[in-house]
Amino acid sequence: MEILRAKTAGFCFGVRRAVDTVYQQVEKSREPVYTFGPIIHNEQVVADLEARGVQVVERAEELEKLSGGTVIIRSHGVPKSVCDKIHACGLKCVDATCPFVKKIHRIAERESQKGRHVVIIGNDGHPEVEGIKGWCSGPVTVLGTAREAEEFAPKEGTTLCIVSQTTFNYNKFKDLVEILEKKRYDSIVLNTICSATEERQAEAREIAAQVDTMIVIGGSHSSNTRKLYEICKQECENTYHIQTSVDLDKKPFQCIGRVGITAGASTPNNIIEEVQKHVRVEF
């Protein structure tokens, strides 16, 4: 069986940096270590960290109950209010926000202070998007579909600053920006999609167009993995989204001919290796 494995599959720079930060803190800290939300959208990594004593704090209110320790901000980033809360509670804060996401925070804060209405092209409710919203001091709107972009109608004279969730589909971003630009608002458009995301999506599309079966590996809650799946599905009908090699035995896979493999930014290399080996041996 011929297997085409994407070179861009697996941990991106921001995720690797965040995960390494947690492990380093576990090694050197004598106090409890917490992450605000799961450090990344990968159940296996989060479970391993929990086994090492790392606890997940889900809400800002929970910070008040901690008597001490280190709180690590995950790669997705958090609202400014959370950072302030960590410090106010006398806790040590280690910021592992992806630098590309941090850049959007600075843009949103700056342009919001200038009076611009910040428009985030992305998935409302996603941790990264919630974090970006939390750095805006004025109006902010999240748009994720063409319909939402068409219906977006701020009052006349509104100035806009348009940014994107780092893992959003690049082609969809361009389509939504085109819709907004037709409305002729005074706007600045900043493509803040991570370059690694663009490369990963482009390579996934290219491989999917060449194979008979496409496997996309990543967490069930991973936004960038779901987007990879959508992209691959457009090119290869026989596309599957799995989390680990175990899923290969649970679903009616049709691994025939050439098989392509890619993975989301939160997928460890060892899981990709296991899937590749499983496919080669079992099919």
Wavefront OBJ file of the C-alpha trace (Angstrom):
o trace
v 0.000 0.000 0.000
v 1.260 3.469 -0.886
v 0.906 6.034 1.901
v 1.299 9.774 1.394
v 1.942 11.511 4.722
v 1.733 15.290 4.934
v 4.997 16.953 5.926
v 3.042 19.624 7.815
v 1.062 17.105 9.908
v 1.243 17.414 13.679
v 2.288 19.989 16.261
v 2.671 23.529 15.008
v 5.137 25.944 16.605
v 2.603 27.516 18.976
v 1.241 24.197 20.238
v 4.684 22.657 20.747
v 5.770 25.754 22.650
v 2.705 25.591 24.914
v 3.004 21.862 25.630
v 6.748 22.129 26.322
v 6.033 25.025 28.689
v 3.692 22.888 30.799
v 6.112 19.968 31.035
v 8.918 22.357 32.013
v 6.778 23.886 34.747
v 5.872 20.438 36.076
v 9.568 19.562 36.325
v 10.712 22.704 38.127
v 7.704 23.847 40.169
v 7.191 22.722 43.753
v 3.736 24.306 43.815
v 0.593 23.110 42.013
v 0.483 23.677 38.250
v -2.761 24.570 36.491
v -3.741 25.339 32.908
v -6.594 27.693 32.137
v -8.607 25.345 29.965
v -7.019 22.272 28.324
v -3.558 23.325 27.105
v -4.429 22.001 23.623
v -7.350 20.168 22.015
v -5.877 16.694 22.357
v -7.297 14.290 24.935
v -4.184 12.100 25.091
v -1.838 14.992 25.886
v -4.234 16.456 28.467
v -4.622 13.035 30.128
v -0.840 12.603 30.357
v -0.460 16.013 31.976
v -3.243 15.243 34.445
v -1.402 12.057 35.393
v 1.574 14.281 36.235
v -0.558 16.435 38.520
v -1.547 19.271 36.176
v -5.088 20.453 36.883
v -7.386 22.230 34.437
v -9.192 25.404 35.518
v -12.230 25.981 33.325
v -13.647 29.293 34.625
v -12.247 32.520 36.025
v -14.331 32.095 39.195
v -12.360 28.967 40.063
v -9.148 30.998 40.360
v -10.392 32.520 43.612
v -10.444 29.067 45.214
v -6.748 28.385 44.541
v -4.404 28.966 47.455
v -1.287 29.258 45.312
v 0.561 27.831 42.365
v 1.201 28.530 38.693
v -1.508 29.071 36.101
v -0.462 28.513 32.501
v -2.425 30.261 29.770
v -3.022 27.851 26.916
v -1.983 28.296 23.294
v -5.457 29.607 22.347
v -5.035 32.612 24.643
v -7.576 34.092 27.058
v -9.458 37.377 27.543
v -7.534 40.192 29.240
v -9.862 39.889 32.236
v -8.562 36.382 32.934
v -4.945 37.557 32.957
v -5.909 40.328 35.370
v -7.787 37.841 37.562
v -4.801 35.496 37.812
v -2.597 38.323 39.045
v -5.290 39.671 41.374
v -5.536 36.249 43.049
v -1.807 36.296 43.775
v -1.051 33.408 41.424
v 1.971 33.084 39.170
v 0.981 33.485 35.513
v 2.907 31.818 32.693
v 1.632 32.948 29.297
v 1.908 30.183 26.684
v -0.405 31.928 24.208
v 0.680 31.262 20.630
v 2.653 34.325 19.414
v 0.433 34.528 16.323
v -2.664 34.701 18.543
v -0.977 37.222 20.834
v -0.434 39.434 17.793
v -4.199 39.456 17.165
v -4.785 40.437 20.810
v -2.567 43.489 20.334
v -4.313 44.419 17.090
v -7.789 44.036 18.593
v -6.851 46.064 21.669
v -5.193 48.853 19.649
v -7.830 49.211 16.935
v -10.664 48.908 19.435
v -9.191 51.780 21.435
v -9.115 53.819 18.217
v -12.869 53.360 17.955
v -12.982 50.713 15.263
v -15.584 47.928 15.363
v -13.543 44.716 15.449
v -14.808 41.916 13.175
v -13.381 38.455 13.798
v -13.735 35.972 10.939
v -13.957 32.702 12.819
v -16.041 30.317 14.894
v -17.904 32.061 17.711
v -17.450 30.199 20.981
v -14.034 28.815 20.054
v -11.503 29.469 22.868
v -9.202 31.481 20.596
v -12.046 33.671 19.383
v -13.350 34.179 22.928
v -9.875 35.282 23.930
v -9.629 37.812 21.089
v -13.055 39.217 21.955
v -11.815 39.753 25.484
v -9.130 42.210 24.332
v -11.645 44.539 22.662
v -12.823 47.592 24.581
v -15.541 48.429 22.062
v -17.934 46.706 19.643
v -16.854 43.267 18.379
v -18.641 40.845 16.047
v -17.775 37.284 15.038
v -18.690 36.163 11.517
v -18.285 32.571 10.385
v -20.627 32.149 7.411
v -21.547 33.972 4.217
v -25.063 34.533 5.562
v -23.726 36.196 8.704
v -21.483 38.415 6.604
v -24.381 39.396 4.340
v -26.573 40.262 7.333
v -23.878 42.239 9.141
v -25.043 45.866 9.068
v -23.456 48.249 11.583
v -24.646 51.833 11.517
v -23.419 54.178 8.793
v -20.049 55.739 9.483
v -18.751 52.736 11.433
v -15.076 51.971 10.875
v -14.016 48.331 10.883
v -10.950 46.275 11.689
v -11.266 42.770 10.206
v -9.065 39.956 11.547
v -9.266 36.178 11.448
v -9.051 33.235 13.791
v -5.588 31.776 13.120
v -6.947 28.369 12.088
v -9.821 29.531 9.878
v -10.188 28.218 6.329
v -8.255 30.653 4.139
v -10.612 30.426 1.155
v -13.639 31.053 3.384
v -11.861 34.034 4.925
v -11.337 35.563 1.483
v -14.983 34.966 0.550
v -16.310 36.625 3.704
v -13.947 39.584 3.368
v -15.148 40.068 -0.208
v -18.751 40.235 1.017
v -17.841 42.793 3.687
v -15.818 44.953 1.321
v -18.833 45.304 -0.988
v -20.598 47.118 1.854
v -18.053 49.952 1.449
v -17.316 50.581 5.101
v -14.061 52.295 6.076
v -12.187 49.135 6.992
v -8.747 47.647 7.415
v -8.352 43.938 6.678
v -5.603 41.924 8.346
v -5.168 38.297 7.317
v -4.151 36.841 10.665
v -4.485 33.199 9.618
v -1.300 31.448 10.736
v 1.059 30.696 7.839
v 1.433 27.151 9.169
v -2.343 26.738 8.950
v -2.393 27.897 5.331
v 0.446 25.509 4.441
v -1.224 22.610 6.269
v -4.557 23.200 4.516
v -2.940 23.581 1.092
v -0.919 20.380 1.483
v -3.949 18.462 2.782
v -5.980 19.542 -0.243
v -3.169 18.539 -2.606
v -2.727 15.082 -1.066
v -6.470 14.389 -0.812
v -6.809 15.040 -4.550
v -4.256 12.290 -5.265
v -5.447 9.457 -3.027
v -8.274 6.932 -2.753
v -8.556 7.211 1.049
v -7.712 10.193 3.263
v -7.208 10.017 7.029
v -7.264 13.191 9.134
v -5.971 12.743 12.699
v -6.894 15.103 15.526
v -8.978 15.779 18.600
v -12.755 15.715 18.325
v -12.889 19.302 19.622
v -10.061 20.591 17.431
v -11.282 23.353 15.125
v -8.292 23.203 12.785
v -8.646 19.421 12.451
v -12.322 19.726 11.509
v -11.388 22.261 8.840
v -8.761 19.878 7.463
v -11.435 17.186 7.307
v -13.809 19.490 5.407
v -11.082 20.438 2.934
v -10.053 16.821 2.335
v -13.659 15.651 2.024
v -14.137 18.053 -0.885
v -11.281 16.380 -2.737
v -11.665 12.783 -1.567
v -15.090 11.388 -0.655
v -13.470 8.515 1.271
v -12.119 10.783 4.049
v -12.113 9.917 7.762
v -11.528 11.964 10.929
v -9.995 9.877 13.728
v -8.288 10.610 17.052
v -6.003 7.586 17.383
v -5.211 4.297 15.626
v -7.843 2.617 17.844
v -10.546 4.383 15.825
v -9.385 2.529 12.720
v -10.793 -0.675 14.209
v -14.122 0.924 15.186
v -15.194 2.308 11.828
v -15.871 0.578 8.487
v -12.745 1.902 6.769
v -12.143 1.347 3.101
v -8.386 1.716 2.928
v -7.827 0.945 -0.710
v -5.231 2.070 -3.206
v -3.281 5.140 -2.165
v -3.858 6.423 1.371
v -3.179 9.983 2.492
v -2.536 11.003 6.101
v -2.550 14.448 7.661
v -3.116 15.706 11.200
v -4.220 18.767 13.107
v -1.896 21.149 14.917
v -2.593 19.504 18.295
v -1.737 15.950 17.258
v 1.498 14.480 18.737
v 3.901 12.819 16.326
v 3.731 9.459 18.113
v -0.015 9.207 17.361
v 0.602 9.961 13.671
v 3.310 7.271 13.611
v 0.954 4.737 15.224
v -1.780 5.415 12.667
v 0.632 5.140 9.761
v 2.003 1.849 11.083
v -1.509 0.500 11.723
v -2.645 1.307 8.209
v 0.439 -0.313 6.679
v 0.103 -3.498 8.762
v -3.660 -3.997 8.928
v -4.753 -2.902 5.482
l 1 2 3 4 5 6 7 8 9 10 11 12 13 14 15 16 17 18 19 20 21 22 23 24 25 26 27 28 29 30 31 32 33 34 35 36 37 38 39 40 41 42 43 44 45 46 47 48 49 50 51 52 53 54 55 56 57 58 59 60 61 62 63 64 65 66 67 68 69 70 71 72 73 74 75 76 77 78 79 80 81 82 83 84 85 86 87 88 89 90 91 92 93 94 95 96 97 98 99 100 101 102 103 104 105 106 107 108 109 110 111 112 113 114 115 116 117 118 119 120 121 122 123 124 125 126 127 128 129 130 131 132 133 134 135 136 137 138 139 140 141 142 143 144 145 146 147 148 149 150 151 152 153 154 155 156 157 158 159 160 161 162 163 164 165 166 167 168 169 170 171 172 173 174 175 176 177 178 179 180 181 182 183 184 185 186 187 188 189 190 191 192 193 194 195 196 197 198 199 200 201 202 203 204 205 206 207 208 209 210 211 212 213 214 215 216 217 218 219 220 221 222 223 224 225 226 227 228 229 230 231 232 233 234 235 236 237 238 239 240 241 242 243 244 245 246 247 248 249 250 251 252 253 254 255 256 257 258 259 260 261 262 263 264 265 266 267 268 269 270 271 272 273 274 275 276 277 278 279 280 281 282 283
